[in-house]
C-alpha cells in the first residue's frame, strides 16, 4: 500500500483512519474490520489503519470492536494534504 504524501487522495476511497486498541488481533479479523490493516505492536496494543468509505463504515468497525470487548484507545482520522 502506498502511503506517500505525494499521492493524490481519491475521495471515492473515503477517509484514512488509524484506530489504536488495547490488545492484539488475529490478522484474519481484517475482513470484519472493513479491510483495515492490522499491525500488532510490541506493547500489546494493535493499530488498525486504512480507508473507510464513510462514517457508517467507521461506526460498523467500532461496533465490531465493542462486541469483541476490545479496549479502544484512540481513533484518528488522518488529515490529507
N, CA, C and O atoms as a Maestro MAE file, in Angstrom:
{
 s_m_m2io_version
 :::
 2.0.0
}

f_m_ct {
 s_m_title
 :::
 protein
 m_atom[324] {
  # First column is atom index #
  i_m_mmod_type
  r_m_x_coord
  r_m_y_coord
  r_m_z_coord
  i_m_residue_number
  s_m_chain_name
  s_m_pdb_residue_name
  s_m_pdb_atom_name
  i_m_atomic_number
  :::
  1 25 0.845 -1.172 0.000 1 A "UNK " " N  " 7
  2 3 0.000 0.000 0.000 1 A "UNK " " CA " 6
  3 2 0.889 1.233 0.000 1 A "UNK " " C  " 6
  4 15 1.838 1.307 0.781 1 A "UNK " " O  " 8
  5 25 0.605 2.183 -0.844 2 A "UNK " " N  " 7
  6 3 1.379 3.402 -0.950 2 A "UNK " " CA " 6
  7 2 0.891 4.399 0.075 2 A "UNK " " C  " 6
  8 15 -0.283 4.772 0.064 2 A "UNK " " O  " 8
  9 25 1.776 4.844 0.969 3 A "UNK " " N  " 7
  10 3 1.405 5.821 1.986 3 A "UNK " " CA " 6
  11 2 2.128 7.140 1.766 3 A "UNK " " C  " 6
  12 15 2.185 7.967 2.676 3 A "UNK " " O  " 8
  13 25 2.677 7.350 0.587 4 A "UNK " " N  " 7
  14 3 3.410 8.565 0.279 4 A "UNK " " CA " 6
  15 2 2.490 9.776 0.320 4 A "UNK " " C  " 6
  16 15 1.342 9.706 -0.118 4 A "UNK " " O  " 8
  17 25 2.999 10.893 0.852 5 A "UNK " " N  " 7
  18 3 2.223 12.128 0.894 5 A "UNK " " CA " 6
  19 2 2.058 12.743 -0.485 5 A "UNK " " C  " 6
  20 15 1.242 13.648 -0.660 5 A "UNK " " O  " 8
  21 25 2.822 12.268 -1.476 6 A "UNK " " N  " 7
  22 3 2.743 12.837 -2.806 6 A "UNK " " CA " 6
  23 2 1.610 12.236 -3.629 6 A "UNK " " C  " 6
  24 15 1.299 12.735 -4.711 6 A "UNK " " O  " 8
  25 25 0.997 11.179 -3.131 7 A "UNK " " N  " 7
  26 3 -0.096 10.536 -3.852 7 A "UNK " " CA " 6
  27 2 -1.380 11.313 -3.630 7 A "UNK " " C  " 6
  28 15 -1.782 11.512 -2.484 7 A "UNK " " O  " 8
  29 25 -2.048 11.766 -4.714 8 A "UNK " " N  " 7
  30 3 -3.300 12.488 -4.508 8 A "UNK " " CA " 6
  31 2 -4.359 11.565 -3.908 8 A "UNK " " C  " 6
  32 15 -4.409 10.372 -4.205 8 A "UNK " " O  " 8
  33 25 -5.202 12.146 -3.058 9 A "UNK " " N  " 7
  34 3 -6.252 11.371 -2.392 9 A "UNK " " CA " 6
  35 2 -7.425 11.160 -3.330 9 A "UNK " " C  " 6
  36 15 -7.936 12.111 -3.921 9 A "UNK " " O  " 8
  37 25 -7.842 9.937 -3.461 10 A "UNK " " N  " 7
  38 3 -9.025 9.579 -4.235 10 A "UNK " " CA " 6
  39 2 -10.211 9.602 -3.278 10 A "UNK " " C  " 6
  40 15 -10.347 8.694 -2.459 10 A "UNK " " O  " 8
  41 25 -11.061 10.602 -3.357 11 A "UNK " " N  " 7
  42 3 -12.170 10.774 -2.413 11 A "UNK " " CA " 6
  43 2 -13.154 9.615 -2.439 11 A "UNK " " C  " 6
  44 15 -13.914 9.441 -1.486 11 A "UNK " " O  " 8
  45 25 -13.163 8.819 -3.501 12 A "UNK " " N  " 7
  46 3 -14.069 7.673 -3.549 12 A "UNK " " CA " 6
  47 2 -13.651 6.589 -2.549 12 A "UNK " " C  " 6
  48 15 -14.440 5.694 -2.245 12 A "UNK " " O  " 8
  49 25 -12.421 6.661 -2.038 13 A "UNK " " N  " 7
  50 3 -11.952 5.711 -1.038 13 A "UNK " " CA " 6
  51 2 -12.448 6.074 0.359 13 A "UNK " " C  " 6
  52 15 -12.390 5.239 1.262 13 A "UNK " " O  " 8
  53 25 -12.926 7.277 0.556 14 A "UNK " " N  " 7
  54 3 -13.339 7.720 1.876 14 A "UNK " " CA " 6
  55 2 -12.193 8.411 2.586 14 A "UNK " " C  " 6
  56 15 -11.374 9.079 1.955 14 A "UNK " " O  " 8
  57 25 -12.134 8.252 3.894 15 A "UNK " " N  " 7
  58 3 -11.089 8.870 4.712 15 A "UNK " " CA " 6
  59 2 -10.183 7.798 5.293 15 A "UNK " " C  " 6
  60 15 -10.598 6.662 5.521 15 A "UNK " " O  " 8
  61 25 -8.939 8.186 5.528 16 A "UNK " " N  " 7
  62 3 -7.973 7.257 6.111 16 A "UNK " " CA " 6
  63 2 -8.018 7.392 7.631 16 A "UNK " " C  " 6
  64 15 -7.992 8.498 8.170 16 A "UNK " " O  " 8
  65 25 -8.086 6.251 8.307 17 A "UNK " " N  " 7
  66 3 -8.184 6.226 9.767 17 A "UNK " " CA " 6
  67 2 -7.070 5.393 10.371 17 A "UNK " " C  " 6
  68 15 -6.539 4.476 9.745 17 A "UNK " " O  " 8
  69 25 -6.729 5.739 11.609 18 A "UNK " " N  " 7
  70 3 -5.884 4.916 12.460 18 A "UNK " " CA " 6
  71 2 -6.655 4.714 13.759 18 A "UNK " " C  " 6
  72 15 -7.081 5.674 14.401 18 A "UNK " " O  " 8
  73 25 -6.826 3.455 14.134 19 A "UNK " " N  " 7
  74 3 -7.545 3.111 15.360 19 A "UNK " " CA " 6
  75 2 -6.592 2.283 16.214 19 A "UNK " " C  " 6
  76 15 -6.127 1.224 15.793 19 A "UNK " " O  " 8
  77 25 -6.306 2.773 17.414 20 A "UNK " " N  " 7
  78 3 -5.421 2.050 18.324 20 A "UNK " " CA " 6
  79 2 -6.275 1.364 19.379 20 A "UNK " " C  " 6
  80 15 -7.140 1.987 19.994 20 A "UNK " " O  " 8
  81 25 -6.025 0.072 19.583 21 A "UNK " " N  " 7
  82 3 -6.800 -0.708 20.541 21 A "UNK " " CA " 6
  83 2 -5.864 -1.375 21.547 21 A "UNK " " C  " 6
  84 15 -4.660 -1.480 21.313 21 A "UNK " " O  " 8
  85 25 -6.425 -1.820 22.655 22 A "UNK " " N  " 7
  86 3 -5.631 -2.302 23.773 22 A "UNK " " CA " 6
  87 2 -5.307 -3.777 23.780 22 A "UNK " " C  " 6
  88 15 -4.987 -4.321 24.837 22 A "UNK " " O  " 8
  89 25 -5.376 -4.445 22.649 23 A "UNK " " N  " 7
  90 3 -4.971 -5.855 22.593 23 A "UNK " " CA " 6
  91 2 -4.655 -6.235 21.161 23 A "UNK " " C  " 6
  92 15 -5.071 -5.560 20.219 23 A "UNK " " O  " 8
  93 25 -3.918 -7.318 21.005 24 A "UNK " " N  " 7
  94 3 -3.608 -7.828 19.669 24 A "UNK " " CA " 6
  95 2 -4.849 -8.451 19.045 24 A "UNK " " C  " 6
  96 15 -5.727 -8.956 19.745 24 A "UNK " " O  " 8
  97 25 -4.908 -8.406 17.722 25 A "UNK " " N  " 7
  98 3 -5.979 -9.055 16.965 25 A "UNK " " CA " 6
  99 2 -5.371 -10.014 15.963 25 A "UNK " " C  " 6
  100 15 -4.268 -9.795 15.463 25 A "UNK " " O  " 8
  101 25 -6.096 -11.072 15.677 26 A "UNK " " N  " 7
  102 3 -5.711 -12.013 14.641 26 A "UNK " " CA " 6
  103 2 -5.850 -11.299 13.299 26 A "UNK " " C  " 6
  104 15 -6.874 -10.657 13.062 26 A "UNK " " O  " 8
  105 25 -4.858 -11.389 12.412 27 A "UNK " " N  " 7
  106 3 -4.943 -10.733 11.097 27 A "UNK " " CA " 6
  107 2 -6.176 -11.135 10.288 27 A "UNK " " C  " 6
  108 15 -6.605 -10.385 9.411 27 A "UNK " " O  " 8
  109 25 -6.749 -12.297 10.568 28 A "UNK " " N  " 7
  110 3 -7.948 -12.725 9.850 28 A "UNK " " CA " 6
  111 2 -9.162 -11.853 10.172 28 A "UNK " " C  " 6
  112 15 -10.169 -11.913 9.466 28 A "UNK " " O  " 8
  113 25 -9.076 -11.050 11.224 29 A "UNK " " N  " 7
  114 3 -10.175 -10.141 11.582 29 A "UNK " " CA " 6
  115 2 -10.302 -8.985 10.586 29 A "UNK " " C  " 6
  116 15 -11.308 -8.275 10.597 29 A "UNK " " O  " 8
  117 25 -9.309 -8.788 9.736 30 A "UNK " " N  " 7
  118 3 -9.322 -7.658 8.803 30 A "UNK " " CA " 6
  119 2 -10.584 -7.634 7.941 30 A "UNK " " C  " 6
  120 15 -11.095 -6.559 7.628 30 A "UNK " " O  " 8
  121 25 -11.085 -8.794 7.558 31 A "UNK " " N  " 7
  122 3 -12.301 -8.844 6.748 31 A "UNK " " CA " 6
  123 2 -13.489 -8.254 7.487 31 A "UNK " " C  " 6
  124 15 -14.371 -7.660 6.868 31 A "UNK " " O  " 8
  125 25 -13.523 -8.411 8.802 32 A "UNK " " N  " 7
  126 3 -14.624 -7.885 9.621 32 A "UNK " " CA " 6
  127 2 -14.414 -6.415 9.968 32 A "UNK " " C  " 6
  128 15 -15.305 -5.763 10.513 32 A "UNK " " O  " 8
  129 25 -13.237 -5.902 9.650 33 A "UNK " " N  " 7
  130 3 -12.885 -4.526 10.003 33 A "UNK " " CA " 6
  131 2 -12.815 -3.625 8.778 33 A "UNK " " C  " 6
  132 15 -12.020 -2.686 8.738 33 A "UNK " " O  " 8
  133 25 -13.632 -3.904 7.796 34 A "UNK " " N  " 7
  134 3 -13.680 -3.063 6.611 34 A "UNK " " CA " 6
  135 2 -12.404 -3.089 5.799 34 A "UNK " " C  " 6
  136 15 -12.156 -2.179 5.008 34 A "UNK " " O  " 8
  137 25 -11.582 -4.128 5.983 35 A "UNK " " N  " 7
  138 3 -10.332 -4.231 5.237 35 A "UNK " " CA " 6
  139 2 -9.184 -3.448 5.838 35 A "UNK " " C  " 6
  140 15 -8.132 -3.326 5.211 35 A "UNK " " O  " 8
  141 25 -9.360 -2.907 7.053 36 A "UNK " " N  " 7
  142 3 -8.266 -2.186 7.696 36 A "UNK " " CA " 6
  143 2 -7.096 -3.127 7.947 36 A "UNK " " C  " 6
  144 15 -7.287 -4.291 8.299 36 A "UNK " " O  " 8
  145 25 -5.890 -2.615 7.764 37 A "UNK " " N  " 7
  146 3 -4.682 -3.386 8.056 37 A "UNK " " CA " 6
  147 2 -4.500 -3.465 9.563 37 A "UNK " " C  " 6
  148 15 -4.737 -2.485 10.270 37 A "UNK " " O  " 8
  149 25 -4.085 -4.614 10.056 38 A "UNK " " N  " 7
  150 3 -3.865 -4.825 11.483 38 A "UNK " " CA " 6
  151 2 -2.368 -4.946 11.727 38 A "UNK " " C  " 6
  152 15 -1.704 -5.803 11.144 38 A "UNK " " O  " 8
  153 25 -1.839 -4.081 12.594 39 A "UNK " " N  " 7
  154 3 -0.444 -4.151 12.998 39 A "UNK " " CA " 6
  155 2 -0.412 -4.365 14.500 39 A "UNK " " C  " 6
  156 15 -0.755 -3.465 15.266 39 A "UNK " " O  " 8
  157 25 -0.002 -5.552 14.926 40 A "UNK " " N  " 7
  158 3 0.124 -5.846 16.353 40 A "UNK " " CA " 6
  159 2 1.444 -5.268 16.840 40 A "UNK " " C  " 6
  160 15 2.507 -5.580 16.303 40 A "UNK " " O  " 8
  161 25 1.367 -4.418 17.869 41 A "UNK " " N  " 7
  162 3 2.527 -3.700 18.382 41 A "UNK " " CA " 6
  163 2 3.172 -4.458 19.546 41 A "UNK " " C  " 6
  164 15 2.494 -5.227 20.229 41 A "UNK " " O  " 8
  165 25 4.470 -4.251 19.780 42 A "UNK " " N  " 7
  166 3 5.157 -4.942 20.878 42 A "UNK " " CA " 6
  167 2 4.591 -4.590 22.259 42 A "UNK " " C  " 6
  168 15 4.822 -5.320 23.223 42 A "UNK " " O  " 8
  169 25 3.864 -3.494 22.362 43 A "UNK " " N  " 7
  170 3 3.295 -3.041 23.633 43 A "UNK " " CA " 6
  171 2 2.055 -3.823 24.043 43 A "UNK " " C  " 6
  172 15 1.512 -3.605 25.126 43 A "UNK " " O  " 8
  173 25 1.599 -4.741 23.175 44 A "UNK " " N  " 7
  174 3 0.370 -5.482 23.447 44 A "UNK " " CA " 6
  175 2 -0.849 -4.832 22.825 44 A "UNK " " C  " 6
  176 15 -1.948 -5.383 22.892 44 A "UNK " " O  " 8
  177 25 -0.670 -3.675 22.222 45 A "UNK " " N  " 7
  178 3 -1.737 -2.967 21.525 45 A "UNK " " CA " 6
  179 2 -1.713 -3.345 20.050 45 A "UNK " " C  " 6
  180 15 -0.797 -4.021 19.582 45 A "UNK " " O  " 8
  181 25 -2.737 -2.896 19.327 46 A "UNK " " N  " 7
  182 3 -2.772 -3.089 17.878 46 A "UNK " " CA " 6
  183 2 -3.175 -1.772 17.228 46 A "UNK " " C  " 6
  184 15 -3.918 -0.977 17.802 46 A "UNK " " O  " 8
  185 25 -2.676 -1.563 16.036 47 A "UNK " " N  " 7
  186 3 -3.023 -0.391 15.247 47 A "UNK " " CA " 6
  187 2 -3.760 -0.869 14.003 47 A "UNK " " C  " 6
  188 15 -3.241 -1.679 13.235 47 A "UNK " " O  " 8
  189 25 -4.972 -0.361 13.813 48 A "UNK " " N  " 7
  190 3 -5.769 -0.663 12.630 48 A "UNK " " CA " 6
  191 2 -5.690 0.568 11.739 48 A "UNK " " C  " 6
  192 15 -5.930 1.681 12.208 48 A "UNK " " O  " 8
  193 25 -5.362 0.392 10.473 49 A "UNK " " N  " 7
  194 3 -5.216 1.560 9.612 49 A "UNK " " CA " 6
  195 2 -5.681 1.262 8.198 49 A "UNK " " C  " 6
  196 15 -5.583 0.138 7.705 49 A "UNK " " O  " 8
  197 25 -6.189 2.308 7.566 50 A "UNK " " N  " 7
  198 3 -6.640 2.200 6.189 50 A "UNK " " CA " 6
  199 2 -7.818 3.114 5.929 50 A "UNK " " C  " 6
  200 15 -8.177 3.949 6.759 50 A "UNK " " O  " 8
  201 25 -8.414 2.940 4.758 51 A "UNK " " N  " 7
  202 3 -9.522 3.786 4.327 51 A "UNK " " CA " 6
  203 2 -10.866 3.165 4.690 51 A "UNK " " C  " 6
  204 15 -11.069 1.959 4.552 51 A "UNK " " O  " 8
  205 25 -11.774 4.011 5.155 52 A "UNK " " N  " 7
  206 3 -13.168 3.630 5.365 52 A "UNK " " CA " 6
  207 2 -14.016 4.582 4.537 52 A "UNK " " C  " 6
  208 15 -13.795 5.793 4.544 52 A "UNK " " O  " 8
  209 25 -14.972 4.037 3.836 53 A "UNK " " N  " 7
  210 3 -15.725 4.790 2.837 53 A "UNK " " CA " 6
  211 2 -16.544 5.936 3.438 53 A "UNK " " C  " 6
  212 15 -16.693 6.982 2.806 53 A "UNK " " O  " 8
  213 25 -17.077 5.751 4.654 54 A "UNK " " N  " 7
  214 3 -17.892 6.794 5.265 54 A "UNK " " CA " 6
  215 2 -18.026 6.563 6.764 54 A "UNK " " C  " 6
  216 15 -17.459 5.616 7.308 54 A "UNK " " O  " 8
  217 25 -18.778 7.431 7.425 55 A "UNK " " N  " 7
  218 3 -18.959 7.337 8.870 55 A "UNK " " CA " 6
  219 2 -19.682 6.052 9.267 55 A "UNK " " C  " 6
  220 15 -19.407 5.495 10.330 55 A "UNK " " O  " 8
  221 25 -20.591 5.580 8.437 56 A "UNK " " N  " 7
  222 3 -21.293 4.332 8.740 56 A "UNK " " CA " 6
  223 2 -20.301 3.166 8.810 56 A "UNK " " C  " 6
  224 15 -20.424 2.295 9.672 56 A "UNK " " O  " 8
  225 25 -19.325 3.150 7.909 57 A "UNK " " N  " 7
  226 3 -18.301 2.096 7.940 57 A "UNK " " CA " 6
  227 2 -17.459 2.209 9.207 57 A "UNK " " C  " 6
  228 15 -17.121 1.195 9.819 57 A "UNK " " O  " 8
  229 25 -17.119 3.432 9.604 58 A "UNK " " N  " 7
  230 3 -16.363 3.644 10.836 58 A "UNK " " CA " 6
  231 2 -17.157 3.124 12.038 58 A "UNK " " C  " 6
  232 15 -16.613 2.419 12.888 58 A "UNK " " O  " 8
  233 25 -18.424 3.471 12.102 59 A "UNK " " N  " 7
  234 3 -19.262 3.021 13.219 59 A "UNK " " CA " 6
  235 2 -19.411 1.499 13.227 59 A "UNK " " C  " 6
  236 15 -19.488 0.889 14.293 59 A "UNK " " O  " 8
  237 25 -19.452 0.889 12.053 60 A "UNK " " N  " 7
  238 3 -19.501 -0.570 11.972 60 A "UNK " " CA " 6
  239 2 -18.255 -1.213 12.560 60 A "UNK " " C  " 6
  240 15 -18.349 -2.210 13.276 60 A "UNK " " O  " 8
  241 25 -17.088 -0.650 12.263 61 A "UNK " " N  " 7
  242 3 -15.828 -1.157 12.820 61 A "UNK " " CA " 6
  243 2 -15.825 -0.988 14.332 61 A "UNK " " C  " 6
  244 15 -15.461 -1.908 15.064 61 A "UNK " " O  " 8
  245 25 -16.233 0.194 14.800 62 A "UNK " " N  " 7
  246 3 -16.250 0.444 16.239 62 A "UNK " " CA " 6
  247 2 -17.228 -0.487 16.954 62 A "UNK " " C  " 6
  248 15 -16.951 -0.946 18.062 62 A "UNK " " O  " 8
  249 25 -18.358 -0.762 16.331 63 A "UNK " " N  " 7
  250 3 -19.334 -1.679 16.920 63 A "UNK " " CA " 6
  251 2 -18.754 -3.094 17.003 63 A "UNK " " C  " 6
  252 15 -18.942 -3.782 18.007 63 A "UNK " " O  " 8
  253 25 -18.060 -3.525 15.964 64 A "UNK " " N  " 7
  254 3 -17.436 -4.847 15.974 64 A "UNK " " CA " 6
  255 2 -16.420 -4.950 17.113 64 A "UNK " " C  " 6
  256 15 -16.384 -5.951 17.829 64 A "UNK " " O  " 8
  257 25 -15.594 -3.912 17.277 65 A "UNK " " N  " 7
  258 3 -14.609 -3.911 18.357 65 A "UNK " " CA " 6
  259 2 -15.302 -3.928 19.717 65 A "UNK " " C  " 6
  260 15 -14.848 -4.605 20.640 65 A "UNK " " O  " 8
  261 25 -16.393 -3.189 19.838 66 A "UNK " " N  " 7
  262 3 -17.158 -3.187 21.086 66 A "UNK " " CA " 6
  263 2 -17.699 -4.579 21.384 66 A "UNK " " C  " 6
  264 15 -17.628 -5.052 22.518 66 A "UNK " " O  " 8
  265 25 -18.236 -5.227 20.362 67 A "UNK " " N  " 7
  266 3 -18.793 -6.569 20.543 67 A "UNK " " CA " 6
  267 2 -17.726 -7.580 20.958 67 A "UNK " " C  " 6
  268 15 -18.030 -8.558 21.641 67 A "UNK " " O  " 8
  269 25 -16.482 -7.349 20.551 68 A "UNK " " N  " 7
  270 3 -15.366 -8.211 20.956 68 A "UNK " " CA " 6
  271 2 -14.835 -7.843 22.342 68 A "UNK " " C  " 6
  272 15 -13.964 -8.522 22.886 68 A "UNK " " O  " 8
  273 25 -15.372 -6.758 22.904 69 A "UNK " " N  " 7
  274 3 -14.928 -6.254 24.207 69 A "UNK " " CA " 6
  275 2 -13.455 -5.837 24.173 69 A "UNK " " C  " 6
  276 15 -12.703 -6.073 25.118 69 A "UNK " " O  " 8
  277 25 -13.067 -5.212 23.061 70 A "UNK " " N  " 7
  278 3 -11.697 -4.749 22.865 70 A "UNK " " CA " 6
  279 2 -11.578 -3.321 23.396 70 A "UNK " " C  " 6
  280 15 -12.389 -2.468 23.036 70 A "UNK " " O  " 8
  281 25 -10.580 -3.039 24.249 71 A "UNK " " N  " 7
  282 3 -10.400 -1.673 24.745 71 A "UNK " " CA " 6
  283 2 -10.004 -0.726 23.609 71 A "UNK " " C  " 6
  284 15 -9.023 -0.969 22.905 71 A "UNK " " O  " 8
  285 25 -10.759 0.337 23.438 72 A "UNK " " N  " 7
  286 3 -10.491 1.355 22.418 72 A "UNK " " CA " 6
  287 2 -9.624 2.438 23.046 72 A "UNK " " C  " 6
  288 15 -9.989 3.005 24.077 72 A "UNK " " O  " 8
  289 25 -8.490 2.728 22.439 73 A "UNK " " N  " 7
  290 3 -7.567 3.723 22.977 73 A "UNK " " CA " 6
  291 2 -7.665 5.038 22.215 73 A "UNK " " C  " 6
  292 15 -7.721 6.107 22.823 73 A "UNK " " O  " 8
  293 25 -7.686 4.961 20.880 74 A "UNK " " N  " 7
  294 3 -7.659 6.190 20.088 74 A "UNK " " CA " 6
  295 2 -8.234 5.931 18.699 74 A "UNK " " C  " 6
  296 15 -8.006 4.882 18.096 74 A "UNK " " O  " 8
  297 25 -8.980 6.910 18.213 75 A "UNK " " N  " 7
  298 3 -9.453 6.897 16.824 75 A "UNK " " CA " 6
  299 2 -8.995 8.207 16.219 75 A "UNK " " C  " 6
  300 15 -9.284 9.285 16.739 75 A "UNK " " O  " 8
  301 25 -8.270 8.100 15.103 76 A "UNK " " N  " 7
  302 3 -7.728 9.309 14.489 76 A "UNK " " CA " 6
  303 2 -7.975 9.260 12.981 76 A "UNK " " C  " 6
  304 15 -7.621 8.290 12.311 76 A "UNK " " O  " 8
  305 25 -8.582 10.315 12.466 77 A "UNK " " N  " 7
  306 3 -8.711 10.457 11.016 77 A "UNK " " CA " 6
  307 2 -7.502 11.255 10.547 77 A "UNK " " C  " 6
  308 15 -7.227 12.344 11.049 77 A "UNK " " O  " 8
  309 25 -6.795 10.702 9.588 78 A "UNK " " N  " 7
  310 3 -5.598 11.371 9.091 78 A "UNK " " CA " 6
  311 2 -5.987 12.522 8.194 78 A "UNK " " C  " 6
  312 15 -6.844 12.392 7.319 78 A "UNK " " O  " 8
  313 25 -5.347 13.642 8.424 79 A "UNK " " N  " 7
  314 3 -5.563 14.809 7.578 79 A "UNK " " CA " 6
  315 2 -4.832 14.606 6.262 79 A "UNK " " C  " 6
  316 15 -3.646 14.278 6.251 79 A "UNK " " O  " 8
  317 25 -5.532 14.799 5.161 80 A "UNK " " N  " 7
  318 3 -4.953 14.614 3.833 80 A "UNK " " CA " 6
  319 2 -4.586 15.974 3.256 80 A "UNK " " C  " 6
  320 15 -5.321 16.951 3.397 80 A "UNK " " O  " 8
  321 25 -3.448 16.009 2.615 81 A "UNK " " N  " 7
  322 3 -2.956 17.289 2.075 81 A "UNK " " CA " 6
  323 2 -3.177 17.362 0.603 81 A "UNK " " C  " 6
  324 15 -2.828 18.362 -0.025 81 A "UNK " " O  " 8
  :::
 }
 m_bond[323] {
  # First column is bond index #
  i_m_from
  i_m_to
  i_m_order
  :::
  1 1 2 1
  2 2 3 1
  3 3 4 2
  4 3 5 1
  5 5 6 1
  6 6 7 1
  7 7 8 2
  8 7 9 1
  9 9 10 1
  10 10 11 1
  11 11 12 2
  12 11 13 1
  13 13 14 1
  14 14 15 1
  15 15 16 2
  16 15 17 1
  17 17 18 1
  18 18 19 1
  19 19 20 2
  20 19 21 1
  21 21 22 1
  22 22 23 1
  23 23 24 2
  24 23 25 1
  25 25 26 1
  26 26 27 1
  27 27 28 2
  28 27 29 1
  29 29 30 1
  30 30 31 1
  31 31 32 2
  32 31 33 1
  33 33 34 1
  34 34 35 1
  35 35 36 2
  36 35 37 1
  37 37 38 1
  38 38 39 1
  39 39 40 2
  40 39 41 1
  41 41 42 1
  42 42 43 1
  43 43 44 2
  44 43 45 1
  45 45 46 1
  46 46 47 1
  47 47 48 2
  48 47 49 1
  49 49 50 1
  50 50 51 1
  51 51 52 2
  52 51 53 1
  53 53 54 1
  54 54 55 1
  55 55 56 2
  56 55 57 1
  57 57 58 1
  58 58 59 1
  59 59 60 2
  60 59 61 1
  61 61 62 1
  62 62 63 1
  63 63 64 2
  64 63 65 1
  65 65 66 1
  66 66 67 1
  67 67 68 2
  68 67 69 1
  69 69 70 1
  70 70 71 1
  71 71 72 2
  72 71 73 1
  73 73 74 1
  74 74 75 1
  75 75 76 2
  76 75 77 1
  77 77 78 1
  78 78 79 1
  79 79 80 2
  80 79 81 1
  81 81 82 1
  82 82 83 1
  83 83 84 2
  84 83 85 1
  85 85 86 1
  86 86 87 1
  87 87 88 2
  88 87 89 1
  89 89 90 1
  90 90 91 1
  91 91 92 2
  92 91 93 1
  93 93 94 1
  94 94 95 1
  95 95 96 2
  96 95 97 1
  97 97 98 1
  98 98 99 1
  99 99 100 2
  100 99 101 1
  101 101 102 1
  102 102 103 1
  103 103 104 2
  104 103 105 1
  105 105 106 1
  106 106 107 1
  107 107 108 2
  108 107 109 1
  109 109 110 1
  110 110 111 1
  111 111 112 2
  112 111 113 1
  113 113 114 1
  114 114 115 1
  115 115 116 2
  116 115 117 1
  117 117 118 1
  118 118 119 1
  119 119 120 2
  120 119 121 1
  121 121 122 1
  122 122 123 1
  123 123 124 2
  124 123 125 1
  125 125 126 1
  126 126 127 1
  127 127 128 2
  128 127 129 1
  129 129 130 1
  130 130 131 1
  131 131 132 2
  132 131 133 1
  133 133 134 1
  134 134 135 1
  135 135 136 2
  136 135 137 1
  137 137 138 1
  138 138 139 1
  139 139 140 2
  140 139 141 1
  141 141 142 1
  142 142 143 1
  143 143 144 2
  144 143 145 1
  145 145 146 1
  146 146 147 1
  147 147 148 2
  148 147 149 1
  149 149 150 1
  150 150 151 1
  151 151 152 2
  152 151 153 1
  153 153 154 1
  154 154 155 1
  155 155 156 2
  156 155 157 1
  157 157 158 1
  158 158 159 1
  159 159 160 2
  160 159 161 1
  161 161 162 1
  162 162 163 1
  163 163 164 2
  164 163 165 1
  165 165 166 1
  166 166 167 1
  167 167 168 2
  168 167 169 1
  169 169 170 1
  170 170 171 1
  171 171 172 2
  172 171 173 1
  173 173 174 1
  174 174 175 1
  175 175 176 2
  176 175 177 1
  177 177 178 1
  178 178 179 1
  179 179 180 2
  180 179 181 1
  181 181 182 1
  182 182 183 1
  183 183 184 2
  184 183 185 1
  185 185 186 1
  186 186 187 1
  187 187 188 2
  188 187 189 1
  189 189 190 1
  190 190 191 1
  191 191 192 2
  192 191 193 1
  193 193 194 1
  194 194 195 1
  195 195 196 2
  196 195 197 1
  197 197 198 1
  198 198 199 1
  199 199 200 2
  200 199 201 1
  201 201 202 1
  202 202 203 1
  203 203 204 2
  204 203 205 1
  205 205 206 1
  206 206 207 1
  207 207 208 2
  208 207 209 1
  209 209 210 1
  210 210 211 1
  211 211 212 2
  212 211 213 1
  213 213 214 1
  214 214 215 1
  215 215 216 2
  216 215 217 1
  217 217 218 1
  218 218 219 1
  219 219 220 2
  220 219 221 1
  221 221 222 1
  222 222 223 1
  223 223 224 2
  224 223 225 1
  225 225 226 1
  226 226 227 1
  227 227 228 2
  228 227 229 1
  229 229 230 1
  230 230 231 1
  231 231 232 2
  232 231 233 1
  233 233 234 1
  234 234 235 1
  235 235 236 2
  236 235 237 1
  237 237 238 1
  238 238 239 1
  239 239 240 2
  240 239 241 1
  241 241 242 1
  242 242 243 1
  243 243 244 2
  244 243 245 1
  245 245 246 1
  246 246 247 1
  247 247 248 2
  248 247 249 1
  249 249 250 1
  250 250 251 1
  251 251 252 2
  252 251 253 1
  253 253 254 1
  254 254 255 1
  255 255 256 2
  256 255 257 1
  257 257 258 1
  258 258 259 1
  259 259 260 2
  260 259 261 1
  261 261 262 1
  262 262 263 1
  263 263 264 2
  264 263 265 1
  265 265 266 1
  266 266 267 1
  267 267 268 2
  268 267 269 1
  269 269 270 1
  270 270 271 1
  271 271 272 2
  272 271 273 1
  273 273 274 1
  274 274 275 1
  275 275 276 2
  276 275 277 1
  277 277 278 1
  278 278 279 1
  279 279 280 2
  280 279 281 1
  281 281 282 1
  282 282 283 1
  283 283 284 2
  284 283 285 1
  285 285 286 1
  286 286 287 1
  287 287 288 2
  288 287 289 1
  289 289 290 1
  290 290 291 1
  291 291 292 2
  292 291 293 1
  293 293 294 1
  294 294 295 1
  295 295 296 2
  296 295 297 1
  297 297 298 1
  298 298 299 1
  299 299 300 2
  300 299 301 1
  301 301 302 1
  302 302 303 1
  303 303 304 2
  304 303 305 1
  305 305 306 1
  306 306 307 1
  307 307 308 2
  308 307 309 1
  309 309 310 1
  310 310 311 1
  311 311 312 2
  312 311 313 1
  313 313 314 1
  314 314 315 1
  315 315 316 2
  316 315 317 1
  317 317 318 1
  318 318 319 1
  319 319 320 2
  320 319 321 1
  321 321 322 1
  322 322 323 1
  323 323 324 2
  :::
 }
}
